[in-house]
Amino acid sequence: MPLIEEKTEARVRTITLNRPEKRNALNGPLVEALHDALRADADDPEHRVVVLTGAGSAFSSGADLEALRAMRTAGPMQNRADSKRLAALFDAIYTHPKPVIAKINGHAIAGGCGLASVCDFAVAVESAKLGFTEVRIGFVPAIVAVYVCRKLGEAALRDLMLRGRLIDAAEAAELGLIHRAVPASELGDAVQSIAAGISRDTSASAVALTKQLLADVPGMGYREALDHAVQLNAFARGTDDCQAGIQAFLNKTEMPWTKAFDADEGGEN
């Protein structure tokens, strides 16, 4: 059985973690398979959005028991290599040129919560529990903290990571860890609404450049960030999408990406 399953529909590539018998727990092979899929998807013109979800009843329960057992006996170099694989996966999601949506179909715990947290958008079923439980087994949520500290205030971050408590999807949305909590019957439509809005109403190159900007600026000083923004602003003006978008705006016509989306949708009906 493949570790992940992929399908493309209406400009959306859905990648499904496919270890339902293990509650989609993360291990080395699954991390590598997911990273490989994201790399392959980055330049694929057939889709505009990536959706991550889980098979079965869970999104991802974190590291599996075999991975935890291996961690106890692994040497420093093995542990470092394993940590770097997970960091590379999170970086691939965070810096992916296309928006990535976490479709949280069930519990997202520890590394699974980290996986959801680094996505651009996250929508969860109301019954899902989320949390960074690492400290409860003597571990540290080190890699994901790099990303979550950009998303949450310090008080909320300390409350979640130092206590290792699980929260429901509604509280996760209230804190800003995810975007929405919805009934299970509405999860597909909620994710599709976000994906279709991006695909129809935005420029692919502008979204990719904006994702790059949002990833880079928080780590810069004020002057460095302003200079970076000036350079990116100037570069964006010369892109094909910006030129075409301005022309459409001046002519009071539909944006080319909107035309293309509507034409595709019309052709499918």
C-alpha positions, -999 to +999 in steps of 0.1 A: +000+000+000+015+034-010+024+057+019+007+086+002-021+089-024-024+118-048-051+131-071-057+163-090-091+178-095-102+214-104-067+227-101-062+212-066-037+185-058-047+165-028-020+145-010-034+120+015-012+104+042-020+067+038-012+049+070-047+047+085-038+016+105-012+037+123-034+068+124-011+083+098+018+085+122+050+100+108+080+079+102+111+083+080+096+067+048+064+087+051+083+120+056+104+112+026+074+103+004+056+134+013+086+156+007+092+140-027+056+146-036+058+183-027+090+187-047+074+171-077+043+193-073+061+226-070+065+232-108+034+213-120+012+237-140-019+215-137-028+227-102-027+259-081-033+246-046-020+216-025-043+200+001-028+177+028-052+153+046-052+119+062-068+086+054-091+071+079-101+088+112-069+108+120-050+135+102-017+124+119-009+112+154+027+122+153+056+098+155+048+061+155+059+036+181+086+021+159+101+056+153+100+063+191+117+030+198+144+037+172+149+071+188+160+055+221+188+035+205+199+058+177+232+076+178+237+114+176+243+114+138+212+092+132+190+114+153+204+145+136+197+131+101+161+122+112+156+157+126+169+172+094+144+152+073+115+165+093+128+200+091+132+197+054+096+186+050+083+215+071+104+239+051+091+224+018+056+231+029+063+266+044+082+278+013+062+258-013+053+282-042+017+271-040-006+276-011-009+245+011-041+237+029-043+213+058-076+194+056-077+181+092-101+152+091-092+140+127-068+143+155-035+161+147-010+155+176+026+163+182+044+160+148+009+158+131+000+191+147+033+205+135+025+193+099-008+211+100+007+242+116+032+249+088+005+249+061-008+283+048-044+274+058-058+248+081-095+237+084-104+210+110-134+190+118-149+201+151-142+167+167-105+169+161-080+173+190-048+192+184-017+197+205+021+196+209+023+168+235+061+162+232+070+174+267+047+147+281+072+121+270+103+140+277+107+153+241+108+188+227+086+204+199+118+220+186+114+222+148+077+232+147+084+259+173+103+278+146+070+281+127+044+283+154+062+312+171+055+332+139+018+323+142+009+326+179+016+350+207+041+340+233+014+334+260-005+310+238+026+293+226+039+287+261+005+274+272+004+249+245+040+237+244+050+238+280+018+220+292+016+197+262-022+198+264-047+188+238-072+214+226-103+210+205-106+225+170-127+254+181-101+266+206-073+260+180-092+284+157-098+309+184-060+309+192-051+312+155-034+279+153-059+269+126-083+290+105-116+273+110-134+245+128-164+230+109-187+200+112-174+169+095-201+172+068-188+207+058-150+200+058-147+192+021-167+223+010-148+246+034-114+235+020-127+236-016-140+271-011-105+283-001-088+264-029-113+276-056-110+312-045-072+311-048-073+293-081-098+317-096-091+351-081-053+352-077-022+351-099+001+321-094+033+340-097+020+368-073+010+342-047+044+324-050+063+357-045+040+367-016+047+334+001+084+340-003+080+375+012+060+362+042+086+336+049+116+359+046+106+392+062+100+381+099+136+370+102+150+404+089+158+436+106+137+467+096+160+481+070+169+448+055+132+439+053+123+472+036+151+468+011+140+433+004+104+445-001+116+472-025+135+447-046+106+422-047+081+450-055+103+461-085+107+425-097+070+417-095+062+447-118+080+430-146+064+396-143+040+384-170+011+381-146+015+417-133+017+431-168-014+411-179-032+419-146-027+457-150-038+455-186-070+437-176-076+462-148-072+492-171-094+476-198-120+466-172-119+430-183-115+398-164-081+388-151-065+361-173-064+336-144-101+341-138-109+336-174-088+304-175-104+290-144-139+297-156-131+282-190-118+250-174-148+248-151-172+254-179-155+227-199-159+202-171-196+208-167 
